[in-house]
Amino acid sequence: MKIHPETTIGHVHLTVADLERSLAFYRDILGFEVTTLYGDSAVFLSAGGYHHHIGLNTWSGKGVTPPPQGHSGLFHFAVLFPTRKELATALKRLIAADYPLTGSADHGVSEALYLNDPDGIGVELYADRPRSQWKVANDGAVEMVTEALDIEGLLREVD
């Protein structure tokens, strides 16, 4: 039995230590829009007016600490941009905010930027290449790689 091929993952809800600090990242740097505020303890954000793609809350207590390294939990969540140009625009905003990347990669099927949010939660920002450019093995498996991302080439998308 297989899941329906048009199934998607709709949103991620994150526990954060400081709502304003997280809003400064998700709203002010990445550009998500606030759709709903729940007092001073939670907020929903979206792209394009959807009810929410990201939920942030301090329900576990303001100032909570991130889980320690080496434990199970969320490795990262990914934000899919519709085009390479939009990914480049996000990169320019990160550079303008002097926000550090933890990595970047060309995966053959996509180009990705990796960073941590203010609470140390892993975030991947990526854009897929057209499916017609994906390498697929004879058995139908998608062939992915991890190679260096051409950051300068990506930035030229918005020059």
N, C-alpha and C positions, 0 to 999 in steps of 0.2 A: 504494500500500500504506500502511495506517495502523496505528499502534500500538493495541493493545487499549484500549478506553475505560476499563477498570477498573485500568489500570496506574498505580502510584504510585511516587514516589521514596521509598526506604526509610530512608536515613540519610546523614549527612554525617560525614566524618572530617577533623579539623582538626589541623594542626601548630601548637603553641602554644609560647611561651617559658617559661612557668612553670605547671606543672600545678596547684599549689595555688591560684594566683591565678585560673586559669580555673575551677576547681571552686567558688571563692567566688562566681563569676558564674553559671555554669550550674546548679549545685546549690543554692547558698544563696540566690540572688536569684530566678532563674527557676523553681526548684523541681524540676528533673530529678533522678531518683534514680540513684545509682550501682548498676550491675548487675554490673560486673566490674572489678577492678583488675589491672593488669599491672605489678606491682612499683611503682617510683616513676617509670615512664616513660609509662604510658598508662592510660586509664580509659574505660569505656563507660558511658553514661548513657541513661536512658529515661523515658518517661511511661507509667505503667500496667503496668509489668512486661514490656514488649517487650524483646527481647534487647539492642537499642540503637538509639537515634535519633541520638545524637551520640557520636562517638569523639574523644578528645583524646589527643595524644601529643607527646612531646618527642624523638622519634627523630632529628630533624635537629640536635639539640643544645639543651640548656637555654640560654635567653637569646637564641635566634635573633631576628632582626629581621623585621618585616613587609615584604612586597614594597613597593617604592616606588610612589607614585601615578603614574598614567599608563601602567601596564603591564597586560597581559592577566592574567586570573585571576578568581577568585571576586569578584563584586560584592557579593552578599549571599546568605544562605540564609534561608528563611522557615519559621517555626513556626506551624502552623495550630491555633488554639484552637477547641474545639467550639462555644463560644457567645460572645456579646458580653460576658456577665457574666464569663467566665473571662479574657477579654482585659483587662477592667477590673481584675480581681484582680491580674493580672500588672503592670499599670500602677501600681497602688497599691504593690506590692512594690518596683518601681523607684523610685518617689517616696520611699518609706520608707528606701531604701538611698542616697538622694541620687545615683542613677545617671542620667547625662544621656541624653536622647534626641537624635538627630541630625535627627529629623523625624517627621511624622505625616501621614496622608492618608486622605481618604474617596475610595475608588475606585469608588463606586457599587455594585460587586459585593461589596466588602469594606471593612473599616476596618483601618488599619495603623499600627503604631508602628515607627519605625526607630531603631536604635542600633548602636554598635560594641561588640564584646566587648573584653576587656582587651588583646587583641593587634591591635586595629584591624579585625577581621573584621566585615563588615556583617551584621547580624541584623535580620530583619523579623519582628515579632510581629503576627499578624492573625487576624481572624475573618471568615468569609464571611457575607454576608446570605443568606437563603433564595433558592434559584434562581428561585423564583416572582417575586422582586422585581428580578431582573436585567433590564436593558434589552437587548433583542436586535433587531438590524436585520433588515430583510426578507430579506437574504441569509444570515442565520443568525449573523453576527458579533456577539459580545458587545461591547456598548458600555461601555467603561470611561472613567472620568474621574479627574482628580487635583484634588480640592478640599480645603478646610480640614476637618480632623477636629474634631468637636464633643467636645473633651477633657472638658469639664465634664459633658456629657450621658453620656459613657462612664463617668465616675467615679460618676455617680448610680446606675449599675447595681449597685454594691456598697455604697451608703450605708445 
